[in-house]
Amino acid sequence: MEYVTLFIAVSLSIVILIVQPKYWLVVYMISQAYYPSYLTVQAGTINFTLSRIVILAVYLSIYLQGRALSAFKFTLVDKLFIALFIGQLVAGVITSDSFIAFAQFLSGQAFDIALPYFAVRMIITSKERYFVLLKGVMIIAVPLALIGLYQCITGNNPFGFLLQSGDQWGRAYSYAQRARSGLYRANVTISHPIMYGLFFAIFGPCCVGIWQFLINNKHLRWMSLAAMVIGVFSSMSSGPWLSLLLSIVFIVFWRWRAYWKPVLILILVTFGSVEVVSNRHFYDVLGRFTFDPGSAWYRSKLIDVALFEGGMSGHWMAGYGTGNAATEASIKWGEKIDGRQVDIVNHYILILFKYGLLGLVPFLGVVAAAIKTLVDAFKVAYTGPDKWLVWCLDAAVFGILASLFSVSLFGQPTSFFAIILGFCSSMPLLVSRVAKDRLPPISAVKRSYPNININQINSI
């Protein structure tokens, strides 16, 4: 499959070099959504996935275009993002059995996380480009969801021949026989159903945010909404369901957003009361209300082992790394839970496990800075549709961060999450500048401000 991967990569790279900048990331998203991330082209000791080759073409286009680089300015999220990789590098130097192997692993992380993030930061500089990317995601989602629904019902994956051809280590992937409630868990072009469902759960709320700007695209709006729901459902996985449901709750709360402080205080008091009154932690109690309480018990026990039962003893600063020490620790953790080698289905714990506080603290800093940036963006947004745009991105972030307590990211969703963080960092720029290419449609402005003079809009 190497030659097939290389041919598709070269073809998409040529497309990127030809099309306008606003379409560069749409082509990149096509490479992520429609081709398995473990089919690679080997160059020396480095394995290049299709999306890793395509993102290089994106950066070549940015360099040739020039203006994106000259106009780029660092934000706090950008700086903390760099600090995150520095922290992981330092932790890896301390814990790695082979620094060369760790350097290869970290370079792969840079291709999958850092490069997509900064590509968003340099390309998405106006609402027009933001809309083009999300409309592209909407169109991409429709066939991906329909194929997933077909696999969910029949157990047959039209892309199964790609999955079964195996990755660079000869491992093949198939979830055709893993059924739940009489249905199969769809994954289509992605190695795991949870990661497949997260594509729709991550981008669905963002797409809802641009609805008020799609006055003449009602069919696209409803088709994409149906696709997002179908895609999450077809995964038959609690993680994506949790993310999407919490995002929906957040979006619905738009009407009562003025009461966010009392609601937040109520939630914190409730969690604190459970800690004091109950003999279990609040996250264990919450797990009883999930789709699979048994799976929720495993996840809550994982937190207990890591934080309260000595799981990180002696490794708090730099973690266990990715070598032999990590393998030994995962076996010991598993013995404390259910006797099997542990599956770290919590992204926060996974970062702590691999990189210790050197990795977790900068990661939490990036998340906190992204949330602070969204708060600032909401304050400076000058129309109702712009505030709705920010609110729906808030909803996406809220759903993702909550779901990371029950899933750990790998494959394509690692890039999707980085793209969302890029949206957060760029959002104040998109909604605060008064320029014609950043204004919402006149009809959307009039809905938010019915008494506004039309000449005032045209004069901006």
N, C-alpha and C positions, 0 to 999 in steps of 0.2 A: 504493500500500500504506500510505500515511500514515494514512488513516482507519481501516483495519483495525488497524494497530498501536496507534493511539490508543484505539480501542474496547476492545481486549484489555487495554491498560494500565489504563484506567479500571475495567474489570470486576475485574481482579486487585487493584487498589488498594482497591476497595470491600470485597472479600473480606478483605483484611488488616485493615481498620478494624472488621470484624465479629468475626473469629475471636479466639481466645485468643492471648496473646503467644507461647506455645510453637510456634504454627503459622506465625508471620510469616515466618520464614526458609525454611520449606518452600515457601510460595507464591513467595517470591523465587527459589528454586532451580527451580521449575517455569518461571518466566519465562526463566531462563538456559538451561535444557536443551531446551525445546521451541520456541524461537523464535529465528531468526537475529539475531545481534548487530549486523548492518549494515543492517537495516531500521529506519529511524528516523522520528521526528517532528521536524521542524525548527521551532525557536523562535528567531527572529532569526538569529544566526550560530552557534547551538549546535544540535547534532543529539542528540536524546534517543532512545536505544534503549529497548526495552520494559523491560529490567531497570533502567535508570537512572530511569525513571519509578516503577517499583515500589519501588525502594530509598528513594525520597522518601516514598512512602506508609508504608514501614516506620518511617522516622524521625518522621513525623507521629504515628504510633501510639505510638512511644516517648515523644514529648513529651506527648501526651495522657494516657498512662498514668502518667508522672511518676516512679514508683519506680525505674525502671531508671537514670534520669539521676542521681537523688540517691544511689543506692547505688554508682555507678561510681567506681572508684579506678584511677589510672594505674599501670601496671607499667613495667618497664624496656623491654619490647618496644614498648609504646605510645609511649613517649618517643622511642625510636629510629626508630619508624615515622614520627613527625612530623618528626624530623631528616632522614629520607630525602627527604621532599617538599621540605623547605627547601633541602637540598643540590641537588636537581634544579632548583628554582626559581632558585637563584643561578647554576648552570651555564647555565640557559636564558637568563638575563639577559645573560650574557657572550657567548654564541655565537649567539643568534637573529638572523636577518635581520629578522624582524618579531616584536616582543614580543607583539603582540596575537594573532598566529597561535600562538605558543608558549603563551600563557596559555590559549587555547582547548584546545590539546592537553593541557596539564597538568590543566585542569579535567575533561577527559574521563577522565584517569588517576585523578583523585580520586574520580569517580563509580564507576569500575570496580574500584578497589583500596582506597582509604581508607575509603569509606563502608561497603562490605561488611565490612571488617575490624572497624571499630568497632561495627557493628551486632551482629556476633558477640560482641564483648566485653561489650556492654550487655545482650544477650538471653540468651545461654547462660551462666546463672548457677547451674545445677543439672544434675545428671546426667539428670534427667527430660527437660529441654529438649534436652540433647545427644542423648539417645536418640531423641526425637521427630524431630529434624532428620535423623539418620542413617537412621532407619526410613523417613522420607519420601524420602531419597535412594535407598534400596533399591528402593522402589516405583517411583520415577521411572526407575531404571536398567533395569528389566525390559523395558518396551515400547521404550525407546530402543535397547537392545541387539538386540532381535528385528528391529526395522526396519533396523538397521545390518547384521545378518546377511543379511537379504533383499537389501539393496543390494549387499553384498559378493559374493553368489552370482550375482545377476541383472544387476547394473549399473543397476537402476532404483531411483530414490529417490522414494518417495511424497511427500516434501516438496520435490521438485525445482522445482516451480512457484514456491516462495518464493525459492529460491536464484537462479533464472533471471530473476526479476523485477528484480534489480539493486539496488545500494545507492544512497546519495544522490549518488554520482558517476556512476551509470549502469553500473557494473561488475557483470556477472553471474558466478556461480560455478558450475562443474560439474566433477565429478571422475569422471563415469560412464565415461570411456574410459581412465582411468589404472589399468590392471590390473597385477597382479603374481602370478606363478605361476598364471595362469588365473583369478584372483579379482580383484574390483574393490575399490578403497579406499573404504570407507564414510565418510560425513561427516554424513548425515541433515540436521540443522538447523544445523550448524556449518560455517563456511566452508572448513575444511581437515581432512582425515582425521587428521592428527597431533593437532590440538586436540580432535577428537572422541574419540579414544582416550584422551587424558589425563584426561577426565572420569572414566572408569572406573578408570584407574590411580591417580588421586589419592585418590578416595574409597573404593575397594575395601578397602584395608588398614584404614581407620578403621572400616568396617562390620564387619569381622572382629572388631574389638576389643569390640563390644557383643554378640557371640554368647552369652556366658555369662549375659547378662541377658535373653535371648530364649528362656526355657525353653519357653514355650507358643507359640512362633512358628517351629517347625522348618521349615515349608514356605517361609516368607519368607527364612530363613537360606540355604537351599540354592538357592532361585530367584535370590536376589540374588548369591550367589557365582557361579553359572553366568552371570548377566547381566554381571558385571564381566569375567569371562574372555572371553565372547563379544564384548563391546564392544571390548576391547583387540585381540582377534584380527581383528575386522572392519575395524579401521582399517588393517590391513596396513602398519603404520608401526613402525619400529624404536624411536623415542623412547618411546611408551607401553609397548611390550614391555619395553624396558630398565627403565623405572620399576617396572612390576609385578613383573618377575622379581627385581629387587634387593629390593623390599619383601617378597616371599615368602621370599627367603633370610634376610632380617632376622628375619621372624616365626619361621621354623624354628629360628633360632639361640636362641630363647627358652630351650630346654632347656639350652643351654650358656652362658648369659649370664654366669655367674660367671667365665668365662675371656675376657671381652672385652678386657682389657688385653693379654694375650699375643697375641691375634689382631690387635689394632690395631698392636702393635709389629711383628709379622710382616709385615703389609701395608706399613707404612712402610719397613721394611728392604728388602722386595722392590722397591718402587718406587725407592728410593734406589740399589739395586744395578743396576737397569736403566739409570738415569741415568749411573752410573759406567762400567759394562761395555759397554753398547750405544752405538752411534752415533746412536740415536734417543731421543726422549723417551718416558717410560713411557706417556703417553696415546696415543702413536702405536702402540706395541706392543700396547696393549689393544685398539685399533681393529681389529687383525687377527682378533680373536675375535668380532666383531659380525656381525650378519646381512648387512651390506653393507660389506665392507672398502673399496670404492671411495668410498663416502659417508663412511666413517670417516676416510679419508685427507684428504678435503676439510676435515673438522672439525678435525683435528689441524693441518693447514696453516694454517687460520684463526687458531688460537692462536699459531702461530709468527709469522705476519705481524703480528698485533696486538702481541705482547709482545717479540719478539726481532728483528724485521726492520724496525723503524722505523715501523710502522703508526700508532702514537700519538705520534710525534715532534712536539713543539710543541703537543700537545693533551692531555697527560696530566691536567692539572688540571680542565678543564671539558669535555673531549670535543669532538665536532664539531657537536653540536646536532642539529636536525632540518631545517635549511635547505639552502641551496646547497652549503655546505662539506661537509655530510654526503654529499650526492650525489656530489660530486667525489671524496671520500675513498673511497666504496664502489666507485667505478670503478677507482681506483688499486689498492685492495686486491685487487679481482678480477683485475686484470692480473697480479698476483704469484702468483695461485693457478691459475686455469684460463682466464683471458682474458675471462670474463664479469663483469658487475657483481656484486659480492659479495653473497651471501645469508648474513647473520650468524646462523647456526644454533647459537648459543651464547648463552644468556641473560646470562651474566656479561660476556662480551665485548660484547654489545649495550648493556648499561648503561654499560660503560666507554666505548664508542664514542660514545654520545649525551651522557653527562653527565660523563665522566672520573672521576677519583677522588672528586670532590664527590658523585657519585651512587653509585659502587661501594662506597666505604668504609662509608657508612651502611647500604647494603643488606646487606653482609656482617655488619655489626653487628646488624641485625635478625635475620638467620639465626642468628648465634652466640647471641644472647640467647634466641631461641626454643628452641634446643637446650638451653641451660643451664636454662631454665624446665622443660623436659621431664625433665631429670635430677632437678631438685628435686621435681617432681611424683611421680616414681617412688619417691623416698626417703620421701615423706610418705604415699604411698598405704597404706591400712591393711588392705586385704584382697587376696588373690590376684587376684580378678577385676578389682579396680581397677588393680593393677599391669599386668595383661594389657591393660587399656584404654589405659594410657599407652604400653605397649610397641608396640601396633599403630599408634598415632599416630606413634611414633618411626619405625616401618617406612615409613609413608606419607611422612614428611618425608625420610627417607634416600633413598627411591626418586625423589622429586621432585628433590631437590638434585643427585643424580647425573645424572638425565635432562636437567637444564638445561645440561649440557656439550654436549648434542647437539641441543637444540631451544631456540628462543627463544619466549617466550609471547606470544600476542596473542589478542584475542577473549575468549570466556568463561573459558578457563583462567587468565587473569590474576586474575579474581575468585575462582576456585576456590582458587588458591594463597594469596590474601589470607585466605580463610576458614580454611584450614588453619593459617595463622599465628595467627589469632584463637583457634582451638582450643588451640594451644600455650600462648598467653598465659593462657588461662582454666583450663587443666587442673589446676594446683595447687588452685584453688578447688573444682573438681568432686570431687577425690578426697581432700581433706584434712579437710573439715568433717564433723563428726559430727552429722548431722541426718537425720530419717527419710526426707525426700524425696531424700537423697543416698545412702542405703544400698542395696547390691545386694539381690536377692531372698534370702530366708533360705536357700533351697536352695543358692544359689551360695556363701554364707558357710560353710555346713556342709561343702561339698566342699573348701573351702580349709582349714578348721579343724574336722576331724571330731570333735574332743573338746570343742568349745565347748558350753557350757550354753545351751539355747534361751532360758532366762529372761534370760541376759546380753544376748542380741540384742534381745529385746523391751523391755528396760529402757533401751536407749540412746535 
